[in-house]
Amino acid sequence: MLEITYKNGSSLSKISYNSVEDFIANQRLETPDLEDYYEITSVTIDGKELQLSDSTILGLYKQLTA
């Protein structure tokens, strides 16, 4: 399971995906769940914290597809 906590304006939001592949597929849609510029505060994959080199949704996408 992939869980992302991110800033949407001044509020924090959280979204979960069943897998990394589900997140990647969703971000490839014409209208994805998350905007590329949203700032991520934390990401976990199967309960383990992921360290990000770029803390945006686009940065996460690039890291997971590299």
Secondary structure, DSSP 4 states (H G I P E B T S, - for coil): -EEEEEEETTEEEEEEESSHHHHHHHHTSSS-SS-TTPEEEEEEETTEEPP-SS-BHHHHHHHHH-
